[in-house]
């Protein structure tokens, strides 16, 4: 822990915001600011686990940036035309449990 106050990195969720966090982390490490505690939610937890498992350095953030640059939407959310109608209807149920999706209504 630092002498004055402990430093915490709090990484939020939010899909592509995880990629933005890489730049913020790199800027902090470049200035010698390292965390005593890492907290994260959703994608922030993924980034937090990555940086917690490695040395607190710019090289770590560059490695994390490489992971983000290699990701493609299809890797995370593969599009399958056969399941698309069912996925749409599940979304209807999630947003309105009182009514049925118009594509399934008789």
N, C-alpha and C positions, 0 to 999 in steps of 0.2 A: 504494500500500500504506500501511497505517497505520504510525505510528512505532514502536509497541511490538511488536505481533505481527500477522502477517497474519490476516485474518478470512475464514473459509470458511463458506459456506452449503452444507450437505449435505442434499439433498432425496431422500428415499427413494421407492421405488415403493409401489404398493398401491392402485391404482384411486381410490376416493373419498377416500383420504388426501390426494390432491392438492388437493382443495378445502380441507381443513383447513390445508394449508401456506400458503394465501393469508392467513389470519388471523395466522399466525406471522410471515410476511414483513412484513405491514403493521405489526405491533407492533415489529419490529426497525427498520424504516425510521422509524417515529414517534420512536424513541429515538436516531436518528442513526447507527445501526449499519448500515454498508454493507459488502458483501463485496468482498474482493480476488480471491476465487476462488469459483466456483459449481460444485458437483458434483451430479449427479443420476442416478437410475436409474429407468427406466420412466416413470411419470407425473411423477416428480420431475425427470427430464431435460426433459420438456415444459415444466413450470413454470420450470425453470432457464433454458431457452432463451428463454422469454418475458421473464423479468426481465433477462436478460443483454442482450437486444436493445433495451432501453429505459433511460431514466434511472432511477437508484436512488431512487425516491420513492414516497410513499404513493399518488400518482395511478397509478403503474404497478401497484401491488397492487390498486387499485380496478378498473382495466381488466381485470386477470387474474380478479378476482372476478366481473366481468360475464360473462366467457367461461364460467366454471363455472356461473353461475346460468342461462345459456341452454342448457346441455347437457341432453339427455334421453337416457335409456337407449337409446331406439330410434335415436338418431343414431349411437351407437357400436356397439351390438349390435342390428341390425334383426332382428326376429322374423319368420321366414318359415315358415309351417306346412308347406310342401312340403319343406323341408330339415331340419326339426326331428328326424325319426327318424334320419337319417344323422348329424346332429351328436351325438345321444345315443350312437350306436354308436362314433363316433370317440372319445368320452370314455371308453367302456369299454376300448377298445384302449390308450388312454393310461395308464390306471390299472392294467391287468393284461394284459400282453402274452402271458401263458401261456394265458389262456382267452378264448373268444369271448363276445361280448355275447349274452345269452340271446335277444334279439329276432332275432338272425341265425342262431342255431343251428338245425340241421335236425333 
